[in-house]
Amino acid sequence: MVTTAQALAAGLTRDQVRHLWRSGRWTRIARGCFVPVGTSTEGALGDGLGLTPAGMRRARIRAAVACLRRSRHGA
C-alpha cells in the first residue's frame, strides 16, 4: 500500500499520483491510499492486483489505520 504522502515524499506530484490512479496502474482502496496493480499475475480475486483475498484485507486494514492517523493529526 502506498499513501499519497509517501508518494509525494518520494518525489511524485499530486498530478502524477492522480494519473497513476486514473490510468488504472494504482487502485484506490481508501482516500489517499493506493495499491499498485501487479504486473506478473492476477490476484485470486481476479482483480489484477496480485493480492490474495487475505492480502487485500490487510491492505484495507492498513489504509484504515493510515486514515485514522491522518484524522488524529489533523492532516
C-alpha positions as CSV (number, residue, x, y, z in Angstrom):
1,M,0.0,0.0,0.0
2,V,1.2,3.5,-0.8
3,T,-0.2,6.7,0.7
4,T,-0.4,10.0,-1.1
5,A,2.0,11.4,1.5
6,Q,4.5,8.6,0.8
7,A,4.3,9.2,-3.0
8,L,4.8,12.9,-2.5
9,A,7.8,12.3,-0.2
10,A,9.2,10.1,-2.9
11,G,9.1,12.9,-5.4
12,L,5.9,12.3,-7.3
13,T,3.5,15.3,-7.8
14,R,-0.2,15.2,-7.0
15,D,-0.9,15.1,-10.8
16,Q,1.3,12.1,-11.2
17,V,-0.5,10.3,-8.3
18,R,-3.8,11.2,-9.9
19,H,-2.6,9.9,-13.3
20,L,-1.5,6.6,-11.8
21,W,-4.9,6.1,-10.2
22,R,-7.0,7.2,-13.2
23,S,-4.9,5.2,-15.6
24,G,-5.5,2.0,-13.6
25,R,-1.9,1.5,-12.6
26,W,-2.8,2.1,-8.9
27,T,-6.1,1.1,-7.3
28,R,-7.5,3.3,-4.6
29,I,-8.5,1.3,-1.5
30,A,-9.3,4.4,0.7
31,R,-8.9,8.1,0.4
32,G,-5.2,8.8,0.0
33,C,-4.3,5.1,0.0
34,F,-3.5,3.1,-3.1
35,V,-2.3,-0.4,-4.1
36,P,-0.1,-0.6,-7.2
37,V,-1.6,-3.0,-9.7
38,G,0.5,-6.2,-10.1
39,T,2.0,-6.9,-13.5
40,S,3.0,-10.5,-13.1
41,T,-0.1,-12.4,-12.0
42,E,-3.7,-11.6,-11.2
43,G,-4.8,-11.9,-7.7
44,A,-7.1,-14.7,-6.5
45,L,-10.0,-12.2,-6.8
46,G,-9.3,-11.7,-10.5
47,D,-8.7,-8.0,-9.7
48,G,-5.2,-7.8,-11.3
49,L,-3.7,-6.6,-8.1
50,G,-1.7,-9.8,-7.5
51,L,-3.2,-9.9,-4.0
52,T,-5.0,-12.8,-2.4
53,P,-8.2,-12.0,-0.5
54,A,-6.2,-12.0,2.7
55,G,-3.6,-9.7,1.2
56,M,-6.3,-7.3,0.1
57,R,-7.9,-7.4,3.5
58,R,-4.6,-6.5,5.1
59,A,-4.1,-3.6,2.7
60,R,-7.6,-2.3,3.5
61,I,-6.8,-2.5,7.2
62,R,-3.5,-0.6,6.7
63,A,-5.4,2.0,4.8
64,A,-8.0,2.4,7.6
65,V,-5.2,2.8,10.1
66,A,-3.5,5.4,7.9
67,C,-6.8,7.4,7.6
68,L,-7.2,7.3,11.4
69,R,-3.7,8.6,11.9
70,R,-4.3,11.5,9.4
71,S,-7.6,12.5,11.2
72,R,-5.9,12.3,14.6
73,H,-3.1,14.6,13.5
74,G,-5.3,16.9,11.6
75,A,-3.7,16.3,8.2
